[in-house]
Amino acid sequence: MAYTRLTENKEGSPVVSKEYIQEDSSGFRGEAVDRLAKFEDVYDHLLISQENLSQKLEELQQQGKTQSHQFKETMGKKLMNSMIISLLESRGLR
C-alpha cells in the first residue's frame, strides 16, 4: 500500500495543500483532518493500553506469576507500546 504524504515543507514549516483540507461552518474537514483524527485515535489507544497493561502486570506480579507466559507477553506489549510512544514524542507528537 502506497503512502501519500499530505504535508510538504515550505520555508521551514509544514503546509497542507488545499486539496486535502476544506473549511466549512463548523471548522475544517478533508483527508488531512481525517488522517489527524486517526492518528489521535491511535495515540489515545496506546496511552489507554499502557494503563491497562500496567494494571495487568501488577495483578500478575501480586499473584506471583512474573515468570508466566502471560506476564512476559504483557510486558512485551507494554515495551512495544512504550517504544512507539517514545518515538512519536521524540518528534514532538503528543
C-alpha distances in whole Angstrom, upper triangle without the diagonal:
4,7,10,13,16,18,20,23,27,30,29,27,24,24,21,22,24,21,19,22,25,29,31,34,32,30,27,24,20,17,18,20,18,16,19,20,17,18,21,21,19,22,24,23,23,27,28,27,29,32,32,31,34,36,35,36,39,40,39,41,44,44,44,41,40,39,38,34,33,35,33,29,30,31,27,25,28,27,23,23,26,24,21,24,25,22,22,26,26,24,26,24,26
4,6,10,13,15,17,20,23,27,26,24,21,21,19,19,21,18,17,20,23,27,29,33,31,29,25,22,19,15,16,19,17,15,18,20,17,17,21,21,20,22,25,24,24,28,29,28,30,33,33,33,35,38,37,38,41,42,41,43,46,46,46,43,42,42,40,37,36,37,35,32,32,32,29,27,29,28,25,24,27,24,21,24,25,22,21,25,25,22,25,23,25
4,6,9,12,14,17,20,23,22,21,17,17,15,16,19,16,14,18,21,24,27,30,29,26,22,20,17,13,13,16,15,12,15,17,15,14,18,19,17,19,22,22,22,25,27,26,28,31,31,31,33,36,35,36,39,40,40,42,45,45,45,42,41,41,39,36,35,36,34,31,31,31,28,26,27,27,23,22,24,22,19,21,22,19,18,21,22,19,21,19,22
4,6,9,11,14,17,21,20,18,15,14,12,12,15,13,11,14,18,21,24,27,26,24,20,18,14,11,11,14,13,11,14,16,15,15,18,19,19,20,23,23,24,26,28,28,29,32,33,33,35,38,38,38,41,43,43,44,47,48,48,45,43,44,42,39,38,39,37,34,34,34,31,29,30,29,26,25,26,24,21,23,24,21,19,22,22,19,21,19,22
4,6,8,11,14,17,16,15,11,11,9,11,14,13,10,13,17,20,23,26,25,22,19,17,14,11,9,13,13,10,12,15,15,14,17,19,18,19,22,23,23,25,27,28,29,31,33,32,34,37,37,38,40,42,42,44,46,47,48,45,43,44,43,40,38,38,37,34,33,33,31,28,29,28,25,24,25,23,20,21,22,19,17,20,20,16,18,16,20
4,7,10,13,16,16,13,9,8,6,7,10,9,7,10,13,16,20,23,22,19,15,14,11,8,6,10,11,9,10,14,14,13,16,18,18,19,22,23,23,25,28,28,29,32,33,33,35,38,38,39,41,43,44,45,47,49,49,47,45,46,45,42,40,40,39,36,35,35,33,30,30,30,27,25,26,25,21,22,23,20,18,20,21,17,18,16,19
4,7,9,13,12,9,6,5,5,7,11,11,9,11,15,17,21,24,23,19,16,15,13,11,9,12,14,11,12,15,16,15,17,20,20,20,22,24,24,26,28,29,30,32,34,34,36,38,39,40,42,44,44,45,48,49,50,47,45,46,46,43,41,41,39,37,36,36,33,31,31,30,27,26,26,25,22,22,22,19,17,19,19,15,16,15,18
4,6,10,10,8,5,5,7,8,12,13,12,14,17,20,23,26,26,22,19,19,17,15,12,15,17,15,15,19,20,18,20,23,23,23,26,27,27,28,31,32,32,35,37,37,38,41,42,42,44,46,47,48,50,52,52,50,47,48,48,45,44,43,42,39,38,38,35,33,33,32,29,28,28,26,23,24,24,21,19,20,20,16,17,17,20
4,7,6,5,5,6,9,11,15,16,15,17,20,22,25,28,27,24,21,21,20,18,15,18,20,18,17,21,22,20,22,25,24,24,27,29,28,29,32,33,33,36,38,38,39,42,43,43,45,47,48,48,51,52,53,50,48,49,49,46,45,44,42,40,39,38,36,34,34,33,30,29,29,27,24,24,24,21,19,20,19,15,16,17,20
4,5,5,6,7,10,11,14,16,16,17,20,21,25,28,28,24,21,22,21,20,17,19,22,20,20,23,25,23,24,28,28,27,30,32,31,32,35,36,36,39,41,41,42,45,46,46,48,50,51,51,54,56,56,54,51,52,52,50,49,48,46,44,43,42,40,38,37,36,34,32,32,30,28,27,27,24,22,23,22,18,19,20,23
4,6,8,9,13,15,17,20,20,20,23,24,27,30,30,26,24,25,24,23,20,22,25,23,22,26,27,25,26,30,30,28,31,34,33,33,37,38,37,40,42,42,43,46,47,47,49,52,52,52,55,57,57,55,52,54,54,52,50,49,47,46,44,43,41,40,39,37,35,34,33,31,29,28,28,25,23,24,22,19,19,21,24
4,7,10,13,16,19,21,20,20,23,24,28,30,29,26,23,24,24,23,19,21,24,22,20,24,25,23,24,27,27,26,28,31,30,30,34,35,34,36,39,39,39,42,44,44,45,48,49,49,51,53,53,52,49,50,50,48,47,46,44,42,41,40,38,36,35,34,32,31,30,28,26,25,24,22,20,20,19,15,16,17,20
4,6,10,13,16,18,17,17,20,21,24,26,26,22,20,21,20,19,16,18,21,19,17,21,22,20,21,24,24,23,26,28,28,28,31,33,32,34,37,37,38,40,42,42,44,46,47,47,50,52,52,50,48,49,49,47,45,44,43,41,40,38,37,35,34,33,31,29,28,27,24,23,23,21,18,19,18,14,14,15,18
4,7,10,13,15,13,14,17,18,22,24,23,20,17,18,17,16,12,14,17,15,14,18,19,17,18,22,22,21,23,26,25,26,29,30,30,33,35,35,36,39,40,40,42,45,45,46,48,50,50,48,46,47,47,45,43,42,41,39,38,37,35,33,32,31,29,27,27,25,22,22,22,19,17,18,17,14,14,14,17
4,7,9,12,11,11,14,15,19,22,21,18,15,16,14,14,11,13,16,15,14,17,19,18,19,22,23,22,25,27,27,28,31,32,32,35,37,37,38,41,42,43,44,47,47,48,51,52,53,51,49,50,49,47,45,45,43,41,40,39,37,35,34,34,31,29,29,28,25,24,25,22,20,21,21,17,17,17,19
4,6,8,7,7,11,13,17,20,19,16,12,12,11,10,7,10,13,12,12,15,17,16,18,20,21,21,24,26,26,27,30,31,32,34,36,36,38,40,41,42,44,46,47,48,50,52,52,50,48,49,49,46,44,44,43,40,39,39,37,34,34,33,31,29,29,28,25,24,25,23,20,22,22,18,18,17,20
4,5,6,7,10,13,16,20,20,16,13,13,11,10,9,12,14,14,14,17,19,19,21,23,24,24,27,28,29,31,33,34,35,37,39,39,41,43,44,45,47,49,50,51,53,55,55,53,51,52,51,49,47,47,45,43,42,42,39,37,37,37,34,32,33,31,28,28,29,26,23,25,26,22,22,21,23
4,5,5,7,10,13,16,17,14,11,11,9,10,10,12,14,15,15,18,19,20,21,24,25,26,27,29,31,32,34,35,36,38,40,41,42,44,45,47,49,50,51,52,55,56,57,55,53,54,53,51,48,48,47,45,43,44,42,39,39,39,36,34,35,34,30,30,31,29,26,27,28,25,24,23,25
4,6,7,11,14,18,18,16,12,11,8,8,9,12,13,14,15,17,19,20,21,23,24,26,27,29,30,32,33,35,36,38,39,40,42,44,45,46,48,50,51,52,54,55,56,54,52,54,52,49,47,48,47,44,42,43,41,38,38,38,35,33,35,34,30,30,32,29,26,28,29,26,26,24,26
4,7,11,13,17,17,14,10,8,5,5,5,8,9,10,12,14,15,16,18,19,21,22,24,25,26,28,30,31,32,34,36,36,38,40,41,42,45,46,47,48,51,52,53,50,49,50,48,46,44,44,43,40,39,39,37,34,35,35,32,30,31,30,26,26,28,26,23,25,26,23,22,20,22
4,7,10,13,13,10,7,6,4,6,6,7,9,11,11,13,15,16,17,19,21,22,23,25,27,28,29,31,32,34,35,37,38,40,41,43,44,46,47,48,50,52,53,51,49,51,49,47,45,45,44,41,39,40,38,35,35,36,33,30,32,31,27,27,29,27,23,25,27,23,22,20,22
4,7,10,11,9,6,5,6,9,9,9,11,14,14,15,17,19,19,21,23,24,25,27,29,30,31,33,35,36,37,39,41,42,43,45,47,48,49,51,53,54,55,53,52,53,52,50,47,47,47,44,42,43,41,38,38,39,36,33,35,34,31,30,32,30,27,28,30,26,25,23,24
4,7,8,6,4,6,9,12,12,11,13,16,15,16,19,20,20,22,25,25,26,28,30,30,31,34,35,36,38,40,41,42,44,46,47,48,50,51,53,54,56,54,53,55,53,51,48,48,48,45,43,44,43,39,39,40,37,35,36,36,32,31,33,31,28,29,31,27,26,24,25
4,6,5,6,7,10,14,14,12,14,18,17,17,20,22,21,23,26,26,26,29,31,31,32,34,36,37,38,40,42,43,44,46,48,49,50,52,53,55,56,55,54,56,54,52,49,49,49,46,44,45,44,41,40,41,39,36,37,38,34,33,35,34,30,31,33,30,28,26,26
4,6,8,10,14,17,17,15,17,20,19,19,22,24,23,24,27,28,27,30,32,32,32,35,37,37,39,41,42,43,45,47,48,49,51,53,54,55,57,55,55,57,55,53,50,50,50,48,45,46,45,42,41,43,41,37,39,39,36,34,36,36,32,32,35,32,30,28,27
4,7,9,13,16,16,13,15,18,17,16,19,21,19,21,24,24,24,26,29,28,29,32,33,34,35,37,39,39,41,43,44,45,47,49,50,51,53,52,51,53,52,50,47,47,47,44,42,43,42,39,38,39,37,34,35,36,33,31,33,33,29,30,32,30,27,25,24
4,7,11,14,13,10,13,15,14,14,17,18,17,19,22,22,22,25,27,27,28,30,32,32,34,36,37,38,40,42,43,44,46,48,49,51,52,51,50,52,50,48,45,45,45,43,40,41,40,37,36,37,35,32,33,34,30,28,31,30,26,27,29,26,24,22,22
4,7,10,9,7,10,13,12,12,15,16,16,18,20,21,21,24,26,26,27,29,31,32,33,35,37,38,39,41,43,44,46,47,49,50,52,50,49,50,49,47,44,44,44,41,39,40,39,35,35,36,33,30,32,32,28,27,29,28,24,25,27,24,23,20,21
4,7,8,6,7,10,10,10,13,15,15,16,19,20,21,22,25,26,26,28,30,32,33,34,36,37,38,40,42,43,45,46,48,49,51,49,48,49,48,45,43,43,43,40,38,39,37,34,34,35,32,29,31,31,27,26,29,27,24,25,28,25,23,21,21
4,6,5,6,9,10,11,12,14,15,17,19,20,21,23,25,26,27,28,30,32,33,34,36,38,39,40,42,44,45,46,48,49,51,48,47,49,47,44,42,42,42,39,37,38,36,33,33,34,31,29,30,30,26,26,28,26,23,25,27,24,23,21,22
4,5,5,6,9,10,11,12,14,15,17,18,20,21,23,24,26,27,29,31,31,32,35,36,37,38,41,42,43,44,47,47,49,46,45,46,44,42,40,40,39,36,35,36,34,31,31,32,28,26,28,27,24,24,26,24,21,23,25,22,22,19,20
4,5,5,6,9,10,11,12,14,15,17,18,20,21,23,24,26,27,29,30,31,33,35,36,37,39,41,42,43,45,47,48,45,44,45,44,41,39,39,38,35,34,34,33,29,30,30,27,25,26,25,22,21,23,21,18,20,22,19,18,16,17
4,5,5,6,9,10,11,12,14,15,16,18,20,21,22,24,26,27,29,30,32,33,34,36,38,39,40,42,44,45,46,44,43,44,43,41,38,38,38,35,33,34,32,29,29,30,27,24,26,26,22,21,23,22,18,20,22,19,18,15,16
4,5,5,6,9,10,11,13,14,15,17,19,20,21,22,25,26,27,28,30,32,33,34,36,37,38,40,42,43,45,42,41,42,41,38,36,36,36,33,31,32,30,27,27,28,25,23,25,25,21,21,23,22,19,21,23,20,20,17,17
4,5,5,6,9,10,11,12,14,15,17,19,20,21,23,25,26,27,29,31,31,33,35,36,37,39,41,42,43,40,39,40,39,36,34,34,33,30,29,30,28,25,25,26,23,20,22,22,18,18,20,18,15,18,20,17,17,14,15
4,5,5,6,9,10,10,12,14,15,17,18,20,21,23,24,25,27,29,30,31,33,35,36,37,39,41,42,40,38,40,38,36,34,34,33,30,29,29,27,24,24,25,22,19,21,21,17,16,18,17,13,15,18,15,14,11,12
4,5,5,6,9,10,10,12,14,15,16,18,20,21,22,24,26,27,28,30,32,33,34,36,38,39,40,38,37,39,37,35,32,32,32,29,27,28,27,24,23,25,22,19,21,21,18,17,20,19,15,17,20,18,17,13,13
4,5,5,6,9,10,10,12,14,15,16,18,20,21,22,24,26,26,28,30,31,32,34,36,37,38,36,35,36,35,32,30,30,29,26,25,26,24,21,21,22,20,17,19,19,15,15,18,17,14,17,19,18,17,13,14
4,5,5,6,9,10,11,12,14,15,17,19,20,21,23,25,25,27,29,30,31,33,35,36,37,35,33,35,33,31,29,29,28,25,23,24,22,19,19,20,17,14,16,16,12,12,15,14,11,13,16,14,13,10,10
4,5,5,6,8,10,11,12,14,15,17,18,20,21,23,24,26,27,29,30,32,33,35,36,34,33,35,33,31,29,28,28,26,23,24,23,20,19,20,18,15,16,17,13,12,15,15,11,13,16,15,13,10,9
4,5,5,6,9,10,11,12,14,16,16,18,20,21,22,24,26,27,28,30,32,33,34,32,31,33,31,29,27,26,27,24,22,23,22,18,18,20,17,14,16,17,14,13,17,16,14,15,19,18,17,13,12
4,5,5,6,9,10,10,12,14,15,16,18,20,21,22,24,25,26,28,30,31,32,30,29,30,29,26,24,24,24,21,19,20,18,15,15,16,14,11,13,14,11,10,14,14,11,13,17,16,16,12,11
4,5,5,6,9,10,11,13,14,15,17,19,20,21,23,25,26,27,29,30,31,29,28,30,29,27,24,24,23,21,19,19,18,15,14,15,13,10,11,12,9,8,11,11,9,10,14,13,13,9,8
4,5,5,6,8,10,11,12,14,16,17,18,20,22,23,24,26,28,29,30,29,28,30,28,27,24,23,24,21,19,19,19,16,15,16,15,11,13,15,12,10,14,15,12,13,17,17,15,12,10
4,6,5,6,9,10,10,12,14,15,16,18,20,21,22,24,26,27,28,26,25,27,26,24,21,21,21,18,16,17,17,13,12,15,13,10,12,14,12,11,15,15,14,15,18,19,18,14,13
4,6,5,6,9,10,10,12,14,15,16,18,20,21,22,24,25,26,24,23,25,24,22,19,19,19,16,14,14,14,10,9,11,10,6,8,11,8,7,11,12,11,12,15,16,16,13,11
4,5,5,7,9,10,11,13,14,15,17,19,20,21,23,25,26,24,23,25,24,23,20,19,20,18,15,15,15,12,10,12,12,8,9,12,10,8,11,13,12,12,16,17,16,13,10
4,5,5,6,9,10,11,12,14,16,17,19,20,21,23,25,23,22,25,23,22,19,18,19,17,14,15,16,13,11,14,14,10,12,15,14,12,15,17,16,16,19,20,19,16,14
4,5,5,6,8,10,10,12,14,15,16,18,20,21,22,20,20,22,20,19,16,15,16,14,11,12,13,9,8,11,11,8,10,13,12,11,15,16,16,17,20,21,20,18,16
4,5,5,6,9,10,10,12,14,15,16,18,20,21,19,18,20,19,19,16,14,15,13,10,10,11,9,6,9,10,7,8,11,11,10,12,15,15,15,18,20,19,17,15
4,6,5,6,9,10,11,13,14,15,17,19,20,19,18,21,20,20,17,15,16,16,12,12,14,12,9,12,14,11,11,15,15,13,15,18,18,17,20,22,21,19,16
4,5,5,6,9,10,11,12,14,15,17,19,17,17,19,18,18,14,13,15,14,10,11,14,11,9,13,14,12,13,16,16,15,18,20,20,20,23,25,24,22,19
4,5,5,6,9,10,10,12,14,15,16,15,14,16,15,14,11,10,11,10,6,8,10,8,6,10,11,10,11,14,15,14,17,19,19,20,22,24,24,22,20
4,5,5,6,9,10,10,12,14,15,14,13,16,16,16,13,11,12,12,9,9,12,10,8,11,13,11,11,15,16,15,17,20,20,20,22,25,24,22,20
4,5,5,6,9,10,11,12,14,14,13,17,16,17,13,11,14,14,10,11,14,13,11,14,16,15,15,19,19,18,20,23,23,23,26,28,27,25,23
4,5,5,6,9,10,11,12,11,11,14,13,13,10,8,11,11,8,9,12,11,10,14,16,15,15,19,20,19,21,24,24,24,27,29,29,27,25
4,5,5,6,9,10,10,9,8,11,11,12,9,6,9,10,7,7,11,11,9,12,15,14,14,17,19,19,20,23,24,24,26,29,29,27,25
4,5,5,6,9,10,10,9,13,13,15,12,9,12,14,11,11,14,14,12,15,18,17,17,20,22,21,22,25,26,25,28,30,30,28,26
4,5,5,6,9,9,10,13,12,14,11,10,13,14,11,12,16,16,14,17,20,19,19,23,24,23,25,28,29,28,31,33,33,31,29
4,5,5,6,5,6,10,9,11,8,6,10,12,10,11,14,15,14,16,19,19,19,22,24,24,25,28,29,29,31,34,34,32,30
4,5,5,6,5,9,10,12,11,8,11,13,12,11,15,16,15,16,20,20,19,22,24,24,25,28,29,29,31,34,34,32,30
4,5,8,9,12,13,15,14,11,15,17,15,15,18,19,18,20,23,23,22,25,27,27,28,31,32,31,33,36,36,35,32
4,6,8,11,10,14,12,11,14,16,15,15,19,19,19,21,24,24,24,27,29,29,30,33,34,34,35,38,38,37,34
4,6,8,9,12,12,10,13,15,15,15,18,19,19,20,23,24,24,26,29,29,29,32,34,34,35,38,38,37,35
4,5,5,9,8,7,9,12,12,12,15,17,16,18,21,22,22,24,26,27,28,30,32,32,34,36,37,35,34
4,6,9,9,6,7,11,10,10,13,15,14,15,18,19,19,21,24,24,25,27,29,29,31,34,34,33,32
4,7,8,7,7,10,11,11,13,16,16,16,19,21,21,23,25,26,27,29,31,31,32,35,36,35,34
4,5,5,6,9,10,11,12,14,15,17,19,20,21,23,25,26,27,29,31,31,33,35,36,35,33
4,6,5,6,8,10,10,12,14,15,16,18,20,21,23,24,26,27,29,30,31,34,35,33,32
4,6,5,6,8,10,11,12,14,15,17,18,20,21,22,24,26,27,28,30,32,33,31,30
4,6,5,6,9,10,10,12,14,15,16,18,20,21,22,24,26,26,28,31,31,30,28
4,5,5,6,9,10,10,12,14,15,16,18,20,21,22,24,25,26,29,30,29,28
4,5,5,6,9,10,11,12,14,15,17,18,20,21,23,24,26,28,29,27,26
4,5,5,6,9,10,11,12,14,16,16,18,20,21,22,24,26,27,25,24
4,5,5,6,9,10,10,12,14,15,16,18,20,21,22,25,25,24,23
4,5,5,6,9,10,11,12,14,15,17,19,20,21,23,25,23,22
4,5,5,6,8,10,11,12,14,15,17,18,20,22,23,21,20
4,5,5,6,9,10,10,12,14,15,16,18,20,21,19,18
4,5,5,6,9,10,10,12,14,15,16,19,20,19,18
4,5,5,6,9,10,11,13,14,15,17,19,17,17
4,5,5,6,9,10,11,12,14,16,17,15,14
4,5,5,6,9,10,10,12,14,15,14,13
4,6,5,6,9,10,10,13,14,13,14
4,5,5,6,9,10,11,13,11,12
4,5,5,6,8,10,11,9,9
4,5,5,6,9,10,9,10
4,6,5,7,9,9,10
4,5,5,7,5,7
4,5,5,5,6
4,5,7,9
4,6,9
4,6
4
